[in-house]
Amino acid sequence: MEYVLRTNNLQKYYKNYRALNGVNMNVPAGAIYGFVGKNGAGKTTLIRLICGLQLPSGGEFELFGVKNTDRAICKSRRRIGAVVEAPSIYPEMSAVDNLKQQYRVLGLPSFDGIDELLKLVGLEDTGNKKAKDFSLGMRQRLGIAVALCGGPDFLLLDEPINGLDPQGIIEIRELILKLNRENKITVLISSHILDELSKLATHYGFIDGGKIVREITASELERTCRKSIRMDVTDTAVLARVLDDFGLEYTVIDDTHADVYAKPNFTKLAIALDREGCEVISVEERDESLESFYISLVGGVDNE
Amino acid sequence: MNRLINAGFHELLKSKYFYITMLVCAGFGALFSVGMYLYPNFDMPENSQIFINQDNVLGIIPSFATVVVPFAASVSVAFMLDSQYNHGTIRNRLIAGHTRTETFFSNIIVMTIATVIYFACYMAVVFFVGRVIWGYEGYKLKASLVTLSIMLVMIICNGTLLSLVIGNLMRGGKIIVAILAIQYVLNMTMVFGMFKDNDVLAMLARIFPQSSLFEFSYAVVIDGLEKNLFISLALMAVLTVFGLVYFKKCDIK
């Protein structure tokens, strides 16, 4: 698999505080990588290191196969675009002037493509209106447009939907999906709004206490979080045999517990089990959301 | 780095503060010229040993640029760094693959040129008003003006560099207030040279080039012009190296 970003034991210390404590992370090309973690987990710090805004205290990372210690890392960074925390824009300039300014920074020979960029982010009708008079959502979209100048292959978005209204969230989501599907841009999006991430991400990285606690694909996560019925029985070997006879999909957890991924006819199931000498102690419907999966990984309130 | 300088200039030219500052510099040039003509010895300390008359007044006024232009340049630096750090636009430069060295020096170059423009605005008005009031025939210091101007620009650039270093040290927050406050303190050093009977102030006057402000006007600088040029150059080099080393290592939010 081709990776856009790989980190190896990446560390960042601020005096005595360890913001990143050995992060190992792999972002595949073409993915929308949901970077999940609570506030202070190290999401923004990692993005800052990748963008060159801060220097690692230890470990290393590869961006498009180039190590951060290599001089060519600056060239690799030309292939990325990023919105780190707040959008980096000139409030006294219009949307067009902001993009022109970024074109100059990038050294692009002409301003071709600015109209398309503005159209892509839905700011084509803003005219001479200054960015300081934009709504939060418009500023966020302008920040993304600035990040898209030069046609990056990898877009890093740090909490892009924070503070947005529902309409703004939908707009940003659709924009990210469009960029990924139509422009083939790999996207790393950090957020703690899990429900929103679940509508976008193809891969997830869960960070807690400055460490990646789990990396998982969306399909793996879906399998882990799928709806099931947790059955507590006296003998799961008998339960398994009966479920096989019923043609139901299941996972045996231990000697007395199993998850059944369907809604069986319980009367028939209970009678069949009773016939085999297996008692049903309890039945519980389970619907593990991304949120509960995340809590199970990072330890919930106790870990705060 | 050319790309960053180009972007920096467009940022400067898009800023209304750049034009306001040019007007303010020009305004002070006119004010000092007319004021010195009308009240040549107004409110001068008795021990300043400065005797202004119509023969030397135009030689003095250019030196007053070191009172006004450092503030003007600092305002520009402060607004530029405020935009870069508080609005995060410096991130766009680093993410775009520019090295920190390029970013640092492009800021220095843009701000130094802005400083020269402010100085030129001030001097243009001083010359214009001087010609109207005295006429060029009455002006006897043409030969030393080039050297004097170089000296003044270097002193002013020291203030600009210091402002850049302070802004990079702070990286956000009340950059504008801090830069202007420190610039004010720095400006105060220019009065040291007026109190020659105070040993401490006299010693400080020999260290800070701008303390010889009034002597510049006559090209009779304490310890010679070379010492002041050397100190200005040394200060610029120290500030540049310190600023660059720090900027290359610092964390940017």
Interface residues (C-beta under 8 A of the other chain):
Chain A: Y14 R48 C51 G52 L53 Q54 L55 C74 K75 S76 R77 R78 I80 G81 A82 V84 E85 A86 P87 S88 I89 Y90 P91 E92 M93 D97 K100 Q101 Q102 R104 V105 L106 G107 V146 A147 G150
Chain B: N2 R3 L4 N6 A7 H10 E11 K14 S15 K16 S83 H87 G88 T89 I90 R91 N92 R93 L94 I95 A96 G97 H98 T99 K249 D251 I252 K253
